[in-house]
Amino acid sequence: MDVSRETAALVFGAALGQAERYAELLATEGVTRGLLGPREADRLWSRHLLNSAVVAEGCPADGLVADIGSGAGLPGIPVALVRPTLRVRLVEPLLRRATFLAEVVADLGLANVEVVRARAEESRWTADAITARAVAPLARLVPWCLPLVAPGGSLLAVKGDRAEAELAEADGLLRRSGAVSWAVEEYGRGLVEPPVRVVRIRVR
């Protein structure tokens, strides 16, 4: 574990054991199947698990959260672990990734998680919040994801140093797409360093 167990316990609480098992699956099957690079295994907790779990700070207390382009299950699975009151839908178009996700969900016994093999732009359901991490620039994410956000909900796009620049580039698109507000928020202060930067886009 590349962070203190105390920090991991603070974030995951009663789900720490499941989080540790998930880290093991990522470091073995996840790397073998090409979902994570081999160098990522040494920084799974600091770079992936904790950074994903704190995204739950921006999610509603209950309802449906859909993780678009879920890949290895980040941030969807950590969010589901720390917020068992949420229903989490992992949306992934690639078969090998969706298969891995289904195996992880079964292994961890996550009754509040479902895996859907689909593309966001071809989906017709809505969710109270949409998460996306390392999927695409906002200029592409917005038209894919905003139609899937239920009224009053949000798109939570995990971004790094380019968050403000991407927002500026997408300004006209956001104004045309039904968004009512957008801003960069920081999650995980005091738990992860640096805090995770998330673009929150709210819809009517």
Secondary structure, 3 states (H helix, E strand, C coil): CCCCHHHHHHHHHHHHHHHHHHHHHHHHHHHHCCCCCHHHHHHHHHHHHHHHHHHHHHCCCCEEEEEECCCCCCCHHHHHHHCCCEEEEEECCCHHHHHHHHHHHHHHCCCCEEEECCCHHHCCCCEEEEEEECCCCHHHHHHHHHHHEEEEEEEEEEECCCHHHHHHHCHHHHHHCCEEEEEEEEECCCCCCCCEEEEEEEEC
